[in-house]
Amino acid sequence: MSTSDHHKGIEFGGPASYRIVVQGDLSADWSDRLGGLAITATSQAGRIPQTTLAGQLRDQAELSGVLETLHSLHLPILKVEQIADES
């Protein structure tokens, strides 16, 4: 399989919607610094809290900036997925 076959259908240059899940509790106040993503923290008794960030980012560079910010906050990144636009 060639590299071009492997990446067929993946667009790296334009806007896309993402869902990112991190371990830990992140306040919704961080939304502006994280690309305007919606932030939802969840916790269950006896389990480590998780936070989900979801929304549209302009491009891969903005995604990279969001991930770097989460990393600098020492929040383990559990999942990053591109999701279908809900519009």
N, C-alpha and C positions, 0 to 999 in steps of 0.2 A: 504494500500500500504506500503510495507516495504521500509526501507531506500535504500537497494540495488536496488529495482525496480525504485525508484525515480531517482537514479543517473546512471542508465543504459545508456551506450553510452557516458558518459562524462569522458574524460581522464584528470586526474589532474597532472600526473607526467611528461609528455613530452611536446615538442614544440607545439605551437598553434598560430594562427593568431588572432589578436584582433583589434577592433575599439573602441576607447575611445573618448568621446566628453566632453569637459569642457567649462564652461562659462568663457570668457575672451580671451585675445589675448596673445598667447605664441609664441615667436620667434623660428624659425627653428634651431637656435643655440643651443637649449636645446636637440636636438635629441640624441647626444652622452650620455647625462645624463639620458635619458629616454629610454634605451634599444635599441637605434638605430631606433626607430619608426619614420616614415615619419610624419611631422607636417604640417598641412594646416590650416591657420587661415582664417576665413570668417567674413565679416561684411556687414550689410545692413543698409541703412540710418534709423535712429531712433530706431535701435535694438542693444542690447548688443552683442558684438562680441562673436563668438564661435570658438574653435579650435578643430580640429579632429586629433587624433594620430592613425596611423594604421601601422600594420606590425606584424612580427612574434617575439614572445618571447620564451625563452628556456623552461620555466616552470611556475608554479603558483607562485613560490618564486620571480621570476623576475617581474611578473605581480604585485605582492604585493609591490615590491620596487618602481615600476613606479607610482602606485596609492599613495603610501606614499609621494613620491616627489611632485606629483601634489597637494596633501593635504597640504604639508608644504609651497607650493607657494600660498596657499589660493585661489586656483582655484576650484570653485564648480564643482564636477563631475556630469555630466548630464546623461551619458550612458556608460556602459561597455558591449561589446558583443563579443563573440567568433564568428569569421567569417570563412567561408570555405576558404581554401588556394586557391589563384588565379593562382597557377602554374599548 
